[in-house]
Amino acid sequence: MLFALVLAGCEGNARSQAAAPPPPVTVAQPVKQIVTDWDEFTGRFEAVEEVHVRARVGGFVTNIEFKDGDIVHAGDLLYIIDPRPFEALAEQANGQLADARAKTELAKRELDRALTLVQTSAVSQQVVDQRREALQAAHAAEIQAEGALKGAQLNVEFTHVVAPISGRVSRHLVSVGNLVSGSDNGASTLLTTIVSMNPIYIYFDVDEATYLKNNKLWFEGKRPSSRDKPNPVQVALTGEAKPSHEGRMDFIDNRLDVSTGTLRSRAIIPNQDLSILPGQFGRVRLIGSSPYEALLLPDTAVATDQSRKIVFVVKDDNTVEARAVELGPLDQGLRVIRTGLKLEDRVIIDGLQRARVGAKVSPLTGEINGNKP
């Protein structure tokens, strides 16, 4: 009797397993839309302009006219170096110029007088020549005095150190009361640095294979060259899942780096909110093809079978078939499927763990939504 009860229980379990309904899965047809391939690289931001502000004349620093880390504009006053010694030299040079001009005027009058007297033979031609030479020497001395005065005035001007460009200034490297050296002795003192902020460059290195691919597309007329056209780029900052800044190509080097086999490239990015700092890293997306039609699926619908990428397709009889596919890049949050699928295929996008190849499933129709970057 015990054996009969066990046998009856086993038969009941077998019947319940055989009667289990097919597992539910969510299916959807691939999305067909126009896409553009993008190549991705790691880049570093650098300022378009960077200036090391140095003292052009020596002396004691009397004033610092900026706040550390502030935004300054070209022409803003940064430092004042004691101008009094240079003002005294400028006054001295001004006096020497006045003396030279007086001597020039005197030499001119003496020459005019000699030219008048030589007509009546009151003076010889030799005297005329001597006075003409004296006038030329006086002119030369006047020019020298003018140059000395301009140099002295420039030194007075250089005591007021101004910002040569607009941008963000660093901290002050010299405090009030310190003695700084000018550029005359070849070791001028560094006072601070300024970097421009808007726009900003991002430099990145393109590998040789990508360069050859893009060059081939250019020869075939499928992609404009970044040398001839400012191709668009998209940049994602560190920690960002999708690009947040857009820009354009600005420069491509004329040779590959022999040590790395890469081509140095540069894009220019608007930075109106000044949120990007020189030295930051970013992910650069560069246009890699002309627009074309493609089928797209969410990445969650793609499985890996050893070295192959596969998706699960539900056939007309609701059985599951594994289909090998060739993947392309991400576009608006969806994965481009280059080969292996047709538009009318029903692909499992949810419930892959319940699907078995050759087994029946209960398909529920779903939707594919991407996220626009």
C-alpha positions in Angstrom: 0.0 0.0 0.0 2.9 2.4 0.8 4.5 1.7 -2.5 1.2 2.4 -4.3 0.9 5.8 -2.6 4.4 6.8 -3.5 3.8 5.8 -7.2 0.6 7.8 -7.3 2.4 10.9 -5.9 5.1 10.7 -8.6 2.5 10.4 -11.3 0.7 13.5 -9.9 3.9 15.6 -9.9 4.7 14.6 -13.5 1.3 15.6 -14.6 1.6 19.0 -12.8 5.0 19.7 -14.4 3.7 18.7 -17.8 0.8 21.1 -17.4 2.9 24.1 -16.3 2.2 27.0 -18.7 5.0 28.5 -20.8 6.9 31.2 -18.9 6.0 34.8 -19.7 8.5 37.1 -21.5 8.3 40.6 -22.9 9.1 40.9 -26.6 9.4 43.9 -29.0 10.5 44.5 -32.5 13.7 46.3 -33.1 13.6 50.1 -33.5 14.5 51.4 -37.0 15.9 54.9 -37.2 18.6 57.1 -38.6 21.8 56.9 -36.6 25.4 58.2 -36.8 28.4 56.3 -35.4 30.6 58.1 -32.9 34.2 57.2 -31.9 35.1 57.7 -28.3 38.4 58.9 -26.8 39.7 60.1 -23.4 40.8 63.7 -23.5 42.1 66.4 -21.2 41.0 70.0 -21.1 43.5 72.8 -21.6 43.1 76.6 -21.6 43.0 78.3 -25.0 45.3 81.0 -23.5 47.6 80.7 -20.5 49.9 83.5 -19.3 52.6 83.5 -16.7 52.5 87.1 -15.3 56.0 88.2 -14.5 57.6 91.5 -13.3 59.1 93.6 -16.1 60.9 95.9 -13.8 62.5 95.3 -10.4 61.4 96.9 -7.1 59.3 96.5 -4.0 55.7 95.4 -4.3 53.4 98.0 -2.8 49.9 96.8 -3.7 48.0 93.6 -4.8 44.9 94.6 -6.6 43.1 91.2 -7.2 41.5 88.5 -5.2 43.0 85.0 -5.5 41.1 82.8 -7.9 39.0 85.7 -9.2 37.9 86.3 -12.8 39.9 89.2 -14.3 39.6 91.0 -17.6 42.4 92.2 -19.9 43.8 95.5 -18.6 42.8 94.9 -15.0 45.4 96.1 -12.5 47.0 93.2 -10.6 50.2 94.5 -8.9 51.8 97.8 -8.2 55.6 98.0 -7.9 57.0 101.1 -6.3 57.2 103.6 -9.2 59.1 106.4 -7.5 62.6 105.4 -8.7 61.4 105.1 -12.3 59.5 108.4 -12.2 62.7 110.1 -11.1 64.5 108.6 -14.0 61.8 109.6 -16.4 62.1 113.2 -15.1 65.8 113.1 -15.7 65.3 111.8 -19.2 62.8 114.5 -19.9 65.3 117.1 -18.9 68.0 115.6 -21.1 65.6 115.7 -24.0 64.9 119.4 -23.4 68.6 120.1 -23.3 69.1 118.1 -26.6 66.3 120.0 -28.3 67.8 123.3 -27.2 71.2 122.3 -28.6 69.5 121.3 -31.9 67.8 124.6 -32.2 71.1 126.5 -31.5 73.0 124.3 -34.1 70.2 125.1 -36.7 70.5 128.8 -36.1 74.3 128.8 -36.4 74.1 126.8 -39.7 71.5 129.3 -41.1 73.8 132.2 -40.1 76.8 130.5 -41.8 74.9 129.8 -44.9 74.1 133.6 -45.1 77.7 134.6 -44.4 79.2 132.2 -46.9 77.5 134.0 -49.7 79.5 137.2 -49.0 82.7 135.1 -48.3 82.6 136.3 -44.6 83.0 132.6 -43.6 84.6 129.7 -45.4 82.8 126.7 -46.8 84.7 124.6 -44.2 82.8 126.5 -41.4 79.5 125.8 -43.1 80.4 122.1 -43.2 81.4 122.0 -39.6 78.1 123.7 -38.5 76.1 121.3 -40.7 77.8 118.4 -39.0 77.1 119.9 -35.6 73.4 120.1 -36.4 73.4 116.4 -37.4 75.1 115.5 -34.2 72.5 117.6 -32.3 69.7 115.8 -34.1 71.2 112.4 -33.2 71.5 113.4 -29.5 67.9 114.5 -29.5 66.8 111.2 -30.9 68.8 109.4 -28.3 67.2 111.5 -25.6 63.7 110.8 -26.9 64.5 107.1 -26.8 65.7 107.3 -23.3 62.6 109.2 -22.2 60.3 106.6 -23.8 62.2 103.8 -22.1 61.9 105.6 -18.7 58.2 106.1 -19.3 57.7 102.5 -20.2 59.4 101.5 -17.0 57.0 103.7 -15.1 54.1 102.0 -16.9 55.5 98.5 -16.1 55.3 99.3 -12.4 51.6 98.8 -12.8 51.2 95.1 -13.7 48.0 94.5 -15.6 46.2 91.4 -16.9 47.2 90.6 -20.5 44.2 88.4 -21.1 40.8 87.7 -19.6 40.3 84.6 -17.5 40.7 83.2 -14.0 43.7 84.3 -12.1 45.6 82.0 -9.7 46.8 83.0 -6.2 49.3 85.7 -5.7 52.8 84.3 -5.5 54.5 87.5 -4.1 53.2 89.4 -1.1 53.4 93.1 -0.5 56.8 94.3 0.6 58.8 91.7 -1.3 61.5 92.7 -3.7 60.9 91.4 -7.3 63.3 91.2 -10.2 62.6 92.6 -13.6 63.2 91.2 -17.1 66.5 93.2 -17.5 68.6 90.6 -15.7 66.9 87.6 -17.4 65.4 86.2 -14.2 62.1 88.1 -13.8 59.9 87.1 -10.8 56.7 85.1 -11.5 53.8 86.9 -9.9 50.8 84.8 -10.8 49.2 82.9 -13.7 46.0 83.5 -15.7 44.1 81.0 -17.8 41.3 81.8 -20.2 38.0 79.9 -19.5 35.6 80.3 -22.3 35.9 78.6 -24.7 38.2 75.8 -23.7 40.3 73.2 -25.6 40.1 69.4 -25.1 43.1 67.4 -26.5 42.8 63.7 -27.2 44.8 61.1 -29.1 43.2 59.2 -32.0 44.5 55.6 -32.6 45.9 54.7 -36.0 43.1 52.2 -36.8 40.4 54.9 -36.3 42.4 57.4 -38.3 42.6 55.0 -41.2 38.9 54.1 -41.0 37.9 57.8 -41.0 40.3 58.5 -43.8 38.8 55.8 -45.9 35.3 57.1 -45.3 36.5 60.6 -46.4 37.9 59.2 -49.6 34.6 57.4 -50.2 32.6 60.6 -49.5 30.8 59.2 -46.5 32.3 61.4 -43.8 33.8 64.9 -44.0 37.4 65.3 -42.9 37.9 67.2 -39.6 40.8 69.0 -41.4 38.4 70.6 -43.8 35.2 70.9 -41.7 34.7 71.5 -38.0 33.0 68.2 -37.3 30.8 68.1 -34.2 32.0 66.5 -31.0 30.2 65.6 -27.7 31.9 65.6 -24.3 31.0 63.8 -21.1 32.8 64.9 -18.0 34.0 62.5 -15.3 31.1 60.7 -13.6 28.6 61.6 -16.3 26.7 58.8 -18.1 26.0 60.8 -21.2 27.5 63.9 -22.9 26.7 67.2 -21.4 28.8 69.5 -23.7 29.0 70.0 -27.4 31.7 71.5 -29.5 33.6 71.2 -32.8 36.9 69.9 -34.1 39.6 72.6 -34.2 43.0 70.9 -35.0 44.6 67.7 -36.1 48.3 67.2 -36.0 50.4 66.7 -39.1 52.0 63.4 -38.0 51.5 60.4 -35.8 53.4 60.1 -32.6 55.9 57.3 -33.3 56.0 56.2 -29.6 52.3 55.7 -29.2 51.0 55.4 -32.8 48.3 58.1 -32.1 47.4 61.3 -33.7 47.0 64.4 -31.5 43.7 66.1 -32.1 41.9 69.0 -30.5 38.3 70.2 -30.1 37.0 73.5 -28.8 34.1 73.5 -26.3 32.0 76.5 -25.2 32.3 76.9 -21.4 29.9 79.8 -20.7 29.2 78.7 -17.1 33.0 78.3 -16.4 32.3 74.9 -14.9 35.1 73.1 -16.8 38.6 73.7 -15.5 41.9 73.2 -17.4 43.4 69.9 -16.5 40.1 68.0 -16.2 39.5 64.7 -18.0 36.6 64.1 -20.4 35.2 61.5 -22.8 35.2 62.8 -26.3 32.7 61.5 -28.9 33.7 62.3 -32.5 31.5 61.7 -35.5 32.5 58.4 -37.1 30.2 58.0 -40.1 27.5 59.6 -42.2 23.9 59.1 -41.1 22.4 55.7 -42.0 19.4 53.5 -41.2 19.9 50.9 -38.4 18.0 48.5 -36.1 18.4 49.2 -32.4 17.7 47.2 -29.2 18.4 47.9 -25.5 21.6 46.4 -24.2 19.7 44.3 -21.8 18.3 42.2 -24.7 21.8 41.1 -25.7 23.4 38.0 -24.2 26.9 36.5 -24.5 27.5 33.0 -25.7 31.2 32.4 -25.3 32.7 34.7 -27.9 29.4 35.5 -29.7 26.7 38.1 -29.0 23.2 36.7 -29.3 19.6 37.8 -28.9 16.6 35.5 -28.3 13.9 35.7 -31.0 10.4 34.3 -30.5 9.2 32.5 -33.6 5.7 32.3 -34.9 5.0 29.1 -32.9 6.2 31.0 -29.7 9.4 28.9 -29.5 12.7 30.6 -28.7 15.5 30.8 -31.1 19.1 32.1 -30.4 20.2 34.6 -33.1 23.9 35.6 -33.4 24.2 39.4 -34.0 27.0 41.9 -34.8 26.8 44.9 -32.5 27.5 48.5 -33.2 27.8 51.5 -31.0 25.3 53.0 -28.5 22.9 55.6 -29.9 20.5 57.5 -27.6 20.8 54.7 -25.1 20.1 51.8 -27.5 22.6 49.4 -29.1 22.9 49.4 -32.9 22.5 45.8 -34.4 24.5 45.7 -37.6 23.6 42.2 -38.7 21.6 39.2 -37.6 18.1 40.8 -37.2 15.2 41.8 -39.3 12.7 44.5 -38.5 9.8 42.1 -38.1 11.6 39.9 -35.5 10.2 39.6 -32.0 13.1 39.9 -29.7 12.9 39.1 -25.9 13.8 42.3 -24.1 12.7 41.2 -20.6 12.7 37.7 -19.0 15.8 36.3 -20.7 16.5 34.2 -17.7 13.2 32.3 -18.2 13.8 31.7 -21.9 15.2 28.4 -23.2 16.2 27.7 -26.8 13.6 25.5 -28.5 11.1 25.9 -25.6 7.8 27.7 -25.8 7.2 31.0 -24.0 4.2 33.3 -23.5 5.2 36.5 -25.2 3.9 39.9 -24.0 4.3 42.9 -26.2 6.5 45.7 -24.8 8.1 48.9 -26.0 11.7 50.0 -26.6 12.6 53.4 -25.3 15.9 55.1 -25.6 17.3 58.1 -23.7 18.4 61.0 -25.8 21.8 62.3 -24.8 
